[in-house]
Amino acid sequence: MSRKERGEGKLSLFIFLAAIAIAVFVAIKWIPPRVNAYEFRDEMTRWNTDPDLKMRRADSDAVVESLLKKADELHLPIKKENIQVRRDSDWYHIHVVFDVPIDLKVTTLKQHYDFSEPRD
């Protein structure tokens, strides 16, 4: 009797499909917060590259409020104390550190981000 006739191939197919389903579930949970975090980083960069924002000469509090608003839009857990802004003659020096919890139903993982602008 061959393996196919005994049904041994069905178990490996089930294990393969379960592994694919788990990988898709983790990707669905992991990727969107990561995309949002890097979109937030683009907003930080915009403060030094967008001529309209640079010419405004906004103070540090205005930059922090703008970044908090963007973080809220992107559903990122960033608080005012996570953002440090310093302005010199030409640049906004922005540093943001935060963690995004990822609930995987059986455990919670954290994506850690430490963004600086201008990038070193």
Protein Blocks (a to p, Z undefined) as FASTA:
>chain_A
ZZklnopmmmmmmmmmmmmmmmmmmmmmmmmmmmmmmmmmmmmmmmmmmmklmmnopafk
lmmmmmmmmmmmnopacdfklpccdddfkbccddddddddddehjaccddddddddddZZ
